[in-house]
């Protein structure tokens, strides 16, 4: 029973039972019910080439447009996740690695379901806390889990088999894994395509081992590098003579990768731009439409939609 005595600080306090109920309700409202999932965007058997992961994010409540900048920043932050991939065997982690470069795109109008696609290599540090990385290439059957580090969320398991590489694929793998920290190839795939050593290795891969997974990645990266160099030199000028060879190289190399691979989607987008610069507006429109149909949840899909609108104004 409440005695009615005033506490020494002069404030009336609620009964103990009421305090407990209030604390319980408060803790319930703060529970984050978000969830994440992971699936492979390709066949589950690999030779240790880059892995492409589709990560789904289900928010506990829909993302909403805020009325002020500070609130909008808080809403946008709900899509910025610090994600790590974890390779497991027999339920135990064998290595973990960061997932970089993905961008969550809404799956529908609810603004509650999102998906991001990541291209990554499964890497580990032979010596903990040192910068040197190595690619994990030990053959076997594994499970892959994605963890949201800051929110303590874990996905279910995606099955993955590393078959190992032999013959020409093994030779190609050694060329692919170049660079002092053995991440230069991955950096070139993501965005940094100016590393001289890696470009040289990729040129040899494309020439000597074009049918291997590593050779295919090399051809796409080199075609994107050609796009970047041509853009720097000519801008949007030069017409068919300059841009048609670039477009052909981009579209041909894009077809080497699976539909769900972001590198394929980037090559298609830049290929469409090159087609437009070459004056082949119909081909550019077809390429952009194919990109939207094949990868509607890609970060490149809304860019393709905008480019189609621009093309419609240039060539109705």
N, C-alpha and C positions, 0 to 999 in steps of 0.2 A: 504494500500500500504506500502511496505517496504521502510523506510525512508533512508536507507543506513548509518545511524549513527552507529558508533561502540559502543558497551557497554563499561562501565568503566573498566571491567576486561580484555579488550583486545581481547575477543573471539567473533567471528562472530556467531550470533544466527540465527537459522532458523525461518521463519515466524511462527506466532502462530498457524495457520491452519495446517501447516506441522507437528509441534510438536504434536498436538492433534491426527493426523492420525498415527504418529509413536507410540505414547503411546497406541492407540487403538489396533494396530497390535501386539505390544509387549504383551499386556494383553491377546489377543486371543491365542497367541502361548503358553502361560503358563497355559491355562485352562486344568485341568485334566479331561479327559473324561472316566476314568475307571468307571466300574459299578460292583455291587455285587448283587447276588441273594441268596435266601435261600429256601430249601425244607427239609421236614422231611424225614428221611431214614427209617421210619416205619409208622404204623398206627397212625392217628392223635389223637386217644383217649388214654390217659395215666392214670395210677393210682398214678402218682407222682414219677415214677422210672426215671432213667437218660434219657435225651433226646438226640437223635442222629441227628445232623444237617449236611446236605450237603451245603456248601457255595461255590458258583461259583464266580469267579473273571474274568472279561473281561478287559484286558488292552487296553488303548487307542492306543498303538502301540506295535508290537511284542517285546518280550524279545529277546535280541541279545547277541551274544558272543562279549565281549569287548576285545580290544587289549592290555590293561594294567590292572594291579591288581586293581587300584583305580576305574577305570571305571567299572570293573566287579563287584566290591563290590556294586557300585551304582545300577547296573542292578539287582543283587541278592536282594537288599533291596526292590525292587518293589514288591516282594512276601512276605515280612515280614510285616504283617498288625496287628495293635492293634484293635482287634475286640471285640465287646460286643453284647450279646443278650439282647433284650428288650422285656419283656412280656407286652402286651397291652390288655386293655379291654375297649370297646366303644371308641377306638381312643386315650386313655390316658395310659401312662406308669404306671404299677403297681410295677415293679421292673426291675433291669438290673443286668447283671452278666457277668464276663469275659469268653471268649472262649479260652481255652488253649489246647495245645497238637496237634493241626492240622497242616498239612503240605500241601501246595499247589502243586498239581501234574498237569502237562500239559494234557489237554484233547485231543489234536491232535498235528500234526506237525507244526501248525502255531505259537506255543509258544505265543499265545495271549489269549487263554481260559484255565483257570485253575480251579481245584476243590480241596477243603479240607473238611474232615469230622471230626466233633467234637463230643465227648461224654461229656455231661455236666449235672449238676443238676441246676434247676432253684432255685436260692437262693436270699436272701435279708438280709439286716441288720436291725434288729428291732430298734436299736438305731444308727442313722447316725454317721459315722466317728469312730465307734467302730468295733473291729475285729470280734465280734461274728456274725455268720451267722445262718439263719434258711432256711429250704426248703419251697418254696411256694407250698402249697397243697390245696388251696381253690378251691373247685369244680366250674367249669364254662367254658364258651367258650371264647377263647382268640385268639389273633393274636401274632405272634412272628416275630420280625424284627431284622436283624443284622446290626450293624453300624460299619463303619470304622472310628474310632474316629479321627485319625490324618488327614484324607483326607476328612472328612465331607461327607461321602457317606452312604446312607441307602438303604437297600434292600426293596423289596416288602414284603407283609405279607404272612406268612405261618400259616394256621389255626391250632389251637391246642385246644383240649378239655381235661380238667382235670376232670376225673370222680370220683376221691376220692377212698379211699380204705376202705373196710369193711371186717369183719370176719378175716380169717387167713391172708389176705393181709394186713390188718391194723396192726395185730400183727407183721408181717414180716417187715413192714415199720418202726416200732419203733426200731427193732433190727438193721435195716439198717442205721438209722440216729444216729450214735454213734460218740463219740469224743467230746472233750471240745468245739471246734468251729463248731461242726456238719458238718465238711468237711472231716473227716477221711475216710469215705467210698468212697468218690469221689477220694481222693488221692490214695487209694488202687487200684481203678479202673484204674487210669491214669498210675501210675508207682510205687508208694511207697507201696510195699507189705510186709513190715516188721513190721507194727504196731501191737503189741501184742493184744491190746484191740479189734482192728478191725478184726483180724484173728479169735479171739474167737467168735465174733458176727457172722462172716461169716460162721464159722463151724456150729453154731447153726441154721443159716438160711438154709444152705444146708441140714441139717438133718431134721429140723422140717417143713420147708416151701419150698421144692424143686421146686414146680410148680408155685410159685409166681414169678413175675418179679424180685423181690429182691433176691429170692433164686437162680434164674438162673444166675444173675450177680455174686453172691457169689461163685457158683460152678466154673465158668470160672476163677475168680480171684484166687481161691484156687488151681486150676489145674496149673495155671501159676506160682503160688508160689512154687508148687511141682517141676516144671521144673527148676526154679531158684536154689532151694536147691540141687536138684540132680546134676545140672551142677557144682555147687560149690564143691560138694563132689567127683564126679566121672569124671568131665570133659566130654570127649566124649567116655570114656571107660565104660566097664561093659556089653556091648553086649545086647542080647535079655533079659536076666534075669533082668537087671536093667532098661532098657529103654522101653521095650514093655509096661509095666503097665503105665508108664508116658505118652507114646504116646496115648494109649487107652483112658486115662482120658482126655487128651487135646482135642482129636478129638470128643469124646462124648459130652464134655461140650461146644465146639464150636457150635455144632448143636442146642444148646438151644437158641441162639441169631439170630437175623435177619441177612441176608446176608450182608447188608451194614454196620453192626456194626464193628468198628475197633477192638474191643476186640475179636470178633469172628475171624477176620482175623489174629490177633496176635497169638491166640491159634492154628489156622490152621498152621501157619508158624512154630511155635515151635513144634507142633505135627509132622510135616514133618521132622524136624531135629531129633526129638526123634526116629522116624521110621528109619531114616538113621543110627543113632547110634546103633539101634537094628539090623541092617543088612537087614531091609526090604526096599531095594532100590526101588522096584517097587511100593510099597505102598506110599513111600515118594514122588516119582515122580507124582503119581496120585493126592495126596493131594495138591502138589504145582501147578499142572495144574488146579485143581479145584479152588484154590485161585485166580489164574490169571484170570480165566474165570468169576468168580463171582464178583470180585472186581478189574477190570482193572485200575481204577483210584485211587486205594489205594496206600498209601506209601509203603505197603508191596509187591505190585505186582513186581516192579523191583528187589526186594530182592529175590522173588521167582524165577524170571527168572535166576538170577545169580546162585541160588542154584541148579536149574535144569541143568545148564551147568556143575557145579561141579559134580553132580551125574552122568552125562554122561561120565565124565572122569573116575569116580570110577567104574561104572557098565554100560559099553556101551550097 
